[in-house]
Amino acid sequence: MSRMKTFFELDLNEDYKRSQIVQYILAFLTLSLSILTRTFDQALIEFSFIFEIIIIVGAFNFYFKAQKNRNYAFWGISGLLGLFFLKFILKYTFIHYNLLVLYLTFLAMLFLAINCYIMSSPLFYPRVQWWEYDFRYRGDLKSILKIGDKSHKSRITDLRRGAACVESFENIPLNEEVIIEYDNQKSHFELVGVVKTSKEIIQGRPIRYGVEFYLRNEKEKKNYNGLLKVWNNTNRLKIRRKFEDLKGKSDE
């Protein structure tokens, strides 16, 4: 197994395939907008246009790699693209009104939003509280990861959209069926899912697994909604506790 496989694995599921298609369309629309606006401005043969095309091609090349490797630069480039499109909207609405450019720009922004929504899933970019060094205030939930007849300690670090980011030291292959069990004495939930993504950020630290839940029947949906409620309540309680502790220290 290569070093890349050790640190990063991705199952090309339907969401990721859709995201790739959306990104190709986005690249095409961005290049089309650049050529179209330069044509209207009669600036096709200028050096600045050639430089702009090189920048766009290079940016999308890096954008594709960032998405594939789940590098957080993906969000930085998405933000820059949003500003790039915003410039077109302002210019061709208030200065040189052009309906075709505006239509293509809004279409490009729509595809950018769709791509960001797909990739914001816990399977690809989990919302991990990396800024919170004190585990007492993190919204993580202690859980048990079951594979066959084996059980392993784990932590749920994100839970949204029928999926979860689960951290564990255990090496689990992609497409492996797992059971996520949570028990806090007051409530008990078990959810069956499949490992879709995995990433080892730093050697020696837990591996992040993107687990997609099946949610095939009412019982599984009820368990998921119950766990989601516990997750949201735990996050709110820990945030409140943190501010109360900080307030207590400041009053001393």
N, C-alpha and C positions, 0 to 999 in steps of 0.2 A: 504494500500500500504506500502510495507516494505521500510526501510531506503535506501537499495540499489536501489530500484526502483525510489526513490525520486531523488537520485543523478546520476543514470545512467540507461539509457534505450537503447536497441539496437534491431532493427528489423533484424531478420535473413534473409536478402535478399541474392540474388544469389552471389554477390561479397563476402560477409562474409563467405558463405558456401564454395565457391571455395578456399578462403584463409585458412579455417580450413583443407580442404583436402590437400592443398599444404603443410601446416605445419606438418601434420601427415607423409606425404611422406618425408619431410625434416628430421624429427626426425628419421625415419627408415633409411634413407641414412647416417645420422651422426653416428648412432650406428653401422651400417654395416661397415662404413669406419674405425671406431675405432677397431672393431673386426678383420677386414681384415688386417690392418696395423700391429696390434699386432701379428697376425698369421705369416705374412712375417718376422717380427722381432724376432719371436720365444719367445714372451714375454707374452703369454696368462695367465700363472699361477703366474705372478708377482703381488704384492700388488698394484703397481702403476696402473696396468690395471683395477683392481677392483675399485680403487679410481676414475679413469677416467670415468668409466661407471656410478658410483654414481653421479659424477659431471654433466655428460651429462643428465641423467634422471632428476636430480634436476633442472638443467637449463631449460630444456624443459617444466617441470611442471610450473615453474615460467613464462616462455615465453608464454605459453598458457593462463595463468591468466592475464598477462600484456596485451595481445592482446584482451582478452574478456573485460577487464575493461578499455581499451584504456589508459593504463598507459604508460608514455613516456619511461619507462624502456625497453619497447619493442624494441626501436631503439638502446639502449645500448647493449642488448643481440644480436641483429642482427649484430651489428658491431663486437662483440666478436666472433660470429660464422664465420663471414667473415675472420677474422684473423686466426681462427682455420683451415679453409679450405685453406687459403693462405700458412700456414705452411706445409700442405700436398703437395701442388703444388710445392713448392720450394724443399722440401726434396726428393720427388719422381720424380723430373725432373733433379736435378743437383747432387744428392747424390746417391740415390737408385732408379734408373729409373724403374717405374712400370706402364704400360699402363692401367691396370684395375683400379688401385687406382686413377690415373689421370682422367680417364673417370667418375668414381663415384664422384670424387671431383668436377669436372666441372658441373656434373648433379646436385649435391647438391647446388652449387653456383647459378645455373640457377633457381632452385626452391626458393632459398632464395631471389633472385632478384624479382621474380614474386610475392612472398608474400609481400615484401616491397612495390612494386608498387601498389598492390591492396589496402594495408592499408594506403598508403599515400594520399588517396582521402580525400577531405574535409568532407566526411561523417564520417570518422573515426579519422583521425589526421589532422585537419586543420592547415594551416600555419598562426598562430596568432603571431603578433608582440608583444610578451609579454615583450620584453626588452624596448619597447618604451613607457615610462610613459606619455609623452606629447601627448595628443590626436590630437594636430594640425599636427603632423608628421606621424600619423598612416594612413595606406592605407584603413581604413574602409570607407564604403559608407553608409550614412544614407538612410534608406529605410522604406517602409510601409509593414507590414505583414498583409495580409487580410485572414480572416477565415470566410467564409460565408458572412454575412453583417456587420461583425465587422472588424475594422482596428486597428492595434497596431504599435507603434513605434518600430523600430528594426535597426540593423546595420549588413551589410554584411561584414564579416571579412575574408572570403576566397572565391575565385571563380575560379574553375578549373574543367576540365573533366566532364562537364555537370552537375555539382553539386555546392552547396554553403554551407558555414557555416554561419548561421544567428543567431545573438544574440538578445534575447528579454526576457522581464520579464514575458511574458504571458506563462501559462502552456498549452502546446499543446500535445495531445496524439499522439503516433506513428501511421503511415499510414493515418494521416489527410492530406487532400488536402489543399494546401495553395497557395496564390498568392503573389509573391514578386514584389512590385512596387517601381521603382526608377524614380525620377523626379528632374532634376537640372535646370529647366527652358529652357535649351538648348536642352535637349533630354528627352524622356519619354519611359520607358520600363516596360512591365509587363510579368512576367514569371510564369507559373503554374507548381507546383511540389508537391511532397509528402514528408512528414517528415519521414526520415528513422532512424535517431538516435537523441538522446538528452542526454545532460550531464550538470549537475549543478556543476561547479567546487567549488564554495564557496557560501554558503547560503547568500541570500541577493544581490548577483550579477546576471547579466543576464544569462539565460540558453542558452547553445549552442545547436543549432539544425542543423543536417545534412539534407539538403533538396536536393532531386534528382529531376531535371527538366524532364518533359516529352519529350519536343522537338519533337513533333509528326508531325509537318508540317513546311513548309518553313518560315512562319511568326514567329513561336516560335524560330526556329533556328536563324533567322535574329535578333530577339530581344536579344537572348542569346549572339550572336557574338557582337552586339552593346554594350551591357552591359559589356562584357568582355573587349572590347576596352577601355571603360570609366574607368574600374577598373585598367587596366594596365597603362593608362595615368595618373590617379590620383596617383598611387603609385610612378611613376617616378617624377611627379611634387612635391610631398611632400618630397621625398628624396632630390631633388634639393633645395627646400626651406629650408630644415633643414641645409644643408651645407652652403647655402648663409647666413643664420642667424648666424651660428657658426663663419663663416668668418667675418661677420660684428662685432660680439662681440670681436673677437680677434684683430681686427683693431682699436677698441676704446682705 
